[in-house]
Structure formats: C-alpha cells, structure tokens
Amino acid sequence: VVLLQDHDSEQLIVKAAKARHSDKEDSVQISQTIINKAVSTGQAFLSADAEKDERFDSSQSISDFRIRSLMCAPLVGQDGANLGVIQIDSRTSAPGFIAEDLEILITVACQAAVVVEKAVLYERTEKLRDLERELNFATQIQLGFLPTERPQIAGYEFFHYYEAAQSVGGDFFDYVGLPSKNLAVTLGDVAGKGVPAALMMARLYADARYHFLVQQAAGKALRELNTDVVHGGPCHRFVTYAGLILNYPKPLLHLTNA
C-alpha cells in the first residue's frame, strides 16, 4: 500500500494498494501505529513478527488486522519533507521479511519519492499557470473599466496614467459626461491590493458613475455612494475617494472628498 500526503488536509491517504488476492484491494486496512513510526522517525524498518514486536505492543490494530510480518519505508523529499509511506505486510505464517528485503524496499522508496516530488511540483506549476492566466484575464477586465481616452474640452487639458502594484488593484478613476453638459471626474483608492481590492473597485466604479449621473452634484453623489458602501455588505475595507464636477463654461469646480 502507498499513502501520500494530502496537501489540503495534511493527512496521509491511500493512493494505491495491491493485495495478493484482488478482492481485498478495495478494503485495505492500515495500522496507524506503523505509519506514525515511519513518519516520525523518517526511517524504514521491518518486523519479522509484528504481533510479538515490542515496538508495537500497544497497537490493537496489528492484532486485529492479523499482520504477521511487515516493512514500512517513508517517502522523503529532497528538502526532508514527508511525502508519504510505502508499506508491505504479510498475514501468513511463512518466514518473515529479512534485511535484504528492506534494502530493496528502501531503494524503491527513494526512487518513488523522486517521482512523487516531481509530480507534486508539476501539479503546483500547473495551478500557478492557471492562476496566472486568470490574473492576466482579470487585469484586462479591470483595464476595461478605466477610460482609454481623455476628455476633449476647449481650454482644458487632461492627463492620466494607471499601473497596478500587482496584476490587479483597488485604484480607479473615471470621466463621466453629465446630462447637464458638465463633466464629473472620480478618483478612488480601495485599501489593500490584489483581487479583493479589485472586486471592490469594480463595484465602486459602477456605483460612482450611477450616483453622479443621477445626482449631478458632487456632495450628494458622494453621500449616496458612501451609504451604498456602508450598507452594501461586510467588505471590511475603507476607501479614500475624491469626486469633482467641472462646469467648464463658467468655469466652476465643485470638489468633494472622503
């Protein structure tokens, strides 16, 4: 039987089993005492007669499972991390395993540990690649929220530049043309970085645009936006924010911040 470490539960689980009689493979029985000894010591061992072995005198499972002779070898990574164990046991009265058998098992365990470690690294690499693809996609979505063109208003010049500290972030800005022919400019910074801040940013971007279009007054729009943030669920994040309305024919600027 081969047991490998499950990285989510950090428990050893059966990954493969082979019995002399195939009908027993689906109901493999494991003595936790034997497994724990291999893991705790980090060394392979054998017992020619497990029921009489003083190392297991308190283990009821060895007697219950009728284990007579056994070998157990840990699978250890290059950094010393426990990857799992390989156990071979016999329930017959035939002569038990000997030192030469254990040497073969140790050799197999060393080779198996290399294979398992490479498989784990490959799986982690694939997950990182999937995450990187998702983050790249999220970056493109977030950039899609932000303006790509600057307002063209006679007598005014607008400049903007955006770059997230990570793949995605919580900063945003927007230009909102109002029905009153004025221009609203919004600028916000959600506390924190990464995906949580980016999700909050996406919501604020839409809510801010809505309130400025409806209220068309900087103070009223910000009060409504603040109410949405406070009562919109346990986001556990604060936002620094500035919003302004430019009445460019006069010219007059209404600025509000929070």
C-alpha positions as CSV (number, residue, x, y, z in Angstrom):
1,V,0.0,0.0,0.0
2,V,1.2,3.5,-0.8
3,L,0.0,6.5,1.2
4,L,0.7,10.1,0.1
5,Q,0.4,13.4,1.9
6,D,-2.8,15.3,1.0
7,H,-1.7,19.0,0.9
8,D,-5.2,20.3,1.7
9,S,-5.9,18.2,4.8
10,E,-2.2,17.4,5.6
11,Q,-3.2,13.8,6.2
12,L,-1.8,10.6,4.7
13,I,-4.3,9.0,2.4
14,V,-4.2,5.7,0.4
15,K,-3.3,6.3,-3.2
16,A,-2.5,2.8,-4.3
17,A,-2.9,-0.7,-2.9
18,K,-2.1,-4.2,-4.2
19,A,-3.1,-7.4,-2.5
20,R,-2.2,-11.0,-3.3
21,H,-6.0,-11.6,-3.5
22,S,-7.5,-8.9,-5.6
23,D,-10.8,-8.9,-3.7
24,K,-9.0,-7.4,-0.7
25,E,-7.6,-4.4,-2.5
26,D,-10.8,-2.3,-2.0
27,S,-10.8,-2.9,1.7
28,V,-7.2,-2.2,2.6
29,Q,-6.6,-1.9,6.3
30,I,-3.9,0.4,7.7
31,S,-2.3,0.3,11.1
32,Q,-1.8,4.0,12.2
33,T,0.9,2.8,14.7
34,I,3.1,1.5,11.9
35,I,2.6,4.6,9.7
36,N,3.2,7.0,12.5
37,K,6.5,5.3,13.4
38,A,7.8,5.6,9.8
39,V,6.8,9.3,9.6
40,S,8.0,10.3,13.0
41,T,11.5,8.6,12.6
42,G,11.9,9.2,8.9
43,Q,13.5,5.8,8.7
44,A,12.5,2.5,7.1
45,F,12.0,-0.6,9.3
46,L,10.9,-4.2,9.3
47,S,9.4,-6.5,11.7
48,A,9.6,-10.2,11.1
49,D,6.8,-10.9,13.7
50,A,4.8,-7.8,14.3
51,E,2.5,-9.4,16.9
52,K,5.5,-10.1,19.2
53,D,7.4,-7.0,18.3
54,E,7.8,-4.8,21.5
55,R,7.7,-1.6,19.3
56,F,4.0,-2.3,18.6
57,D,2.9,-3.9,21.9
58,S,0.2,-1.3,22.4
59,S,-1.2,-1.5,18.9
60,Q,-4.6,-3.3,18.8
61,S,-4.8,-2.8,15.1
62,I,-1.9,-5.1,14.3
63,S,-3.6,-7.9,16.1
64,D,-7.0,-7.1,14.6
65,F,-5.6,-7.0,11.1
66,R,-3.6,-10.2,11.7
67,I,-0.4,-8.6,10.5
68,R,2.5,-11.1,10.9
69,S,5.5,-9.6,9.1
70,L,5.8,-6.1,7.7
71,M,8.1,-3.5,6.2
72,C,7.5,0.2,6.0
73,A,9.5,3.0,4.4
74,P,8.9,6.7,4.4
75,L,8.9,8.8,1.2
76,V,11.1,11.8,1.9
77,G,11.6,14.8,-0.4
78,Q,14.9,16.4,-1.1
79,D,14.1,19.1,1.5
80,G,13.3,16.5,4.1
81,A,9.6,16.9,3.8
82,N,7.3,13.9,4.4
83,L,5.6,12.9,1.1
84,G,4.1,9.6,2.3
85,V,5.0,6.0,3.0
86,I,5.1,2.6,1.4
87,Q,4.1,-0.4,3.5
88,I,4.3,-4.1,2.7
89,D,2.8,-6.6,5.1
90,S,2.1,-10.3,5.2
91,R,-0.6,-12.2,7.1
92,T,0.7,-15.7,6.5
93,S,2.8,-17.8,8.9
94,A,5.6,-18.1,6.3
95,P,9.0,-16.8,7.3
96,G,9.0,-13.0,7.7
97,F,10.8,-10.3,5.7
98,I,14.6,-10.1,6.1
99,A,17.2,-7.2,5.9
100,E,17.8,-7.8,2.1
101,D,14.0,-7.3,1.5
102,L,14.1,-4.0,3.4
103,E,17.1,-2.8,1.4
104,I,15.1,-3.4,-1.8
105,L,12.1,-1.5,-0.4
106,I,14.3,1.4,0.6
107,T,15.7,1.6,-2.9
108,V,12.2,1.6,-4.3
109,A,11.1,4.2,-1.8
110,C,13.9,6.6,-2.7
111,Q,13.0,6.3,-6.4
112,A,9.3,6.7,-5.7
113,A,10.0,9.8,-3.6
114,V,11.7,11.5,-6.5
115,V,8.8,10.7,-8.8
116,V,6.2,11.8,-6.3
117,E,8.1,15.1,-5.6
118,K,8.3,15.8,-9.4
119,A,4.5,15.1,-9.7
120,V,3.7,17.4,-6.8
121,L,5.9,20.2,-8.3
122,Y,4.3,19.7,-11.7
123,E,0.8,19.9,-10.2
124,R,1.7,23.1,-8.4
125,T,3.3,24.6,-11.5
126,E,0.0,23.9,-13.4
127,K,-2.0,25.6,-10.7
128,L,0.3,28.6,-10.8
129,R,-0.1,28.7,-14.6
130,D,-3.9,28.6,-14.3
131,L,-3.8,31.3,-11.7
132,E,-1.5,33.5,-13.9
133,R,-3.9,33.1,-16.8
134,E,-6.8,34.1,-14.6
135,L,-5.0,37.1,-13.3
136,N,-4.0,38.2,-16.8
137,F,-7.6,38.0,-17.8
138,A,-8.7,39.9,-14.7
139,T,-6.1,42.6,-15.5
140,Q,-7.6,43.0,-18.9
141,I,-11.1,43.2,-17.4
142,Q,-10.0,45.8,-14.9
143,L,-8.3,47.9,-17.5
144,G,-11.5,47.8,-19.5
145,F,-13.2,49.7,-16.7
146,L,-10.8,52.6,-17.0
147,P,-11.0,55.4,-19.5
148,T,-8.9,55.0,-22.7
149,E,-9.4,58.5,-23.9
150,R,-9.1,61.9,-22.3
151,P,-12.0,64.4,-22.4
152,Q,-11.7,67.0,-25.2
153,I,-12.8,70.3,-23.8
154,A,-11.7,73.6,-25.1
155,G,-9.4,75.4,-22.7
156,Y,-8.6,72.3,-20.6
157,E,-6.0,69.6,-20.7
158,F,-6.4,66.2,-19.0
159,F,-3.7,63.7,-18.2
160,H,-3.9,60.3,-16.6
161,Y,-1.8,57.2,-16.0
162,Y,-2.6,53.9,-14.3
163,E,-0.4,51.0,-13.3
164,A,-1.4,48.5,-10.6
165,A,1.2,47.4,-8.0
166,Q,0.2,43.8,-8.7
167,S,-1.7,42.2,-11.5
168,V,-4.9,43.9,-10.3
169,G,-5.5,46.5,-7.7
170,G,-8.0,48.8,-6.0
171,D,-7.2,52.2,-7.6
172,F,-9.6,53.6,-10.2
173,F,-10.6,56.8,-12.0
174,D,-13.3,57.8,-14.4
175,Y,-14.6,60.7,-16.5
176,V,-18.4,60.9,-16.6
177,G,-20.2,63.2,-19.0
178,L,-23.4,64.5,-17.3
179,P,-26.7,65.4,-18.8
180,S,-26.2,69.0,-17.6
181,K,-23.2,69.1,-20.1
182,N,-20.8,69.2,-17.1
183,L,-18.0,66.7,-16.5
184,A,-17.6,64.6,-13.4
185,V,-14.2,63.2,-12.6
186,T,-13.8,60.5,-10.0
187,L,-10.7,59.1,-8.3
188,G,-10.7,56.3,-5.7
189,D,-8.3,54.0,-3.8
190,V,-9.5,50.9,-2.1
191,A,-7.4,49.9,0.9
192,G,-5.2,46.9,0.1
193,K,-4.1,45.2,-3.1
194,G,-4.9,42.2,-5.2
195,V,-8.2,40.6,-6.1
196,P,-10.3,41.7,-3.1
197,A,-9.4,45.3,-3.7
198,A,-10.1,44.9,-7.4
199,L,-13.5,43.5,-6.8
200,M,-14.4,46.4,-4.5
201,M,-13.0,48.8,-7.1
202,A,-15.3,47.3,-9.8
203,R,-18.3,47.8,-7.7
204,L,-17.4,51.4,-6.7
205,Y,-16.7,52.3,-10.3
206,A,-20.2,51.4,-11.3
207,D,-21.9,52.9,-8.2
208,A,-20.0,56.1,-8.5
209,R,-20.9,56.5,-12.2
210,Y,-24.6,55.9,-11.4
211,H,-24.8,58.4,-8.5
212,F,-23.0,61.2,-10.3
213,L,-25.3,60.7,-13.3
214,V,-28.4,60.8,-11.1
215,Q,-27.5,63.5,-8.6
216,Q,-25.3,65.7,-10.8
217,A,-24.0,67.3,-7.6
218,A,-20.7,66.2,-6.1
219,G,-21.7,66.3,-2.4
220,K,-25.0,64.5,-2.9
221,A,-23.4,61.9,-5.1
222,L,-20.7,61.1,-2.6
223,R,-23.2,60.9,0.3
224,E,-25.2,58.3,-1.7
225,L,-22.1,56.4,-2.6
226,N,-20.9,56.3,1.0
227,T,-24.3,54.9,2.0
228,D,-24.0,52.1,-0.5
229,V,-20.5,51.2,0.8
230,V,-21.6,51.2,4.4
231,H,-24.7,49.1,3.9
232,G,-23.5,47.1,1.0
233,G,-22.2,44.1,3.0
234,P,-19.2,43.3,5.2
235,C,-16.4,44.3,2.8
236,H,-14.1,45.2,5.7
237,R,-12.2,47.8,3.6
238,F,-12.2,51.5,3.5
239,V,-11.8,53.7,0.5
240,T,-10.2,57.1,0.0
241,Y,-12.1,59.0,-2.6
242,A,-12.3,62.3,-4.5
243,G,-15.0,63.4,-6.9
244,L,-15.5,66.6,-8.7
245,I,-17.8,68.2,-11.2
246,L,-16.4,70.7,-13.7
247,N,-18.8,73.3,-15.0
248,Y,-16.4,74.3,-17.8
249,P,-18.4,77.1,-19.5
250,K,-18.3,79.3,-16.3
251,P,-15.6,78.0,-15.2
252,L,-16.6,76.5,-11.8
253,L,-15.3,73.4,-10.0
254,H,-17.2,71.5,-7.2
255,L,-14.9,69.2,-5.3
256,T,-15.7,66.7,-2.6
257,N,-13.6,64.0,-0.9
258,A,-13.8,61.3,1.7
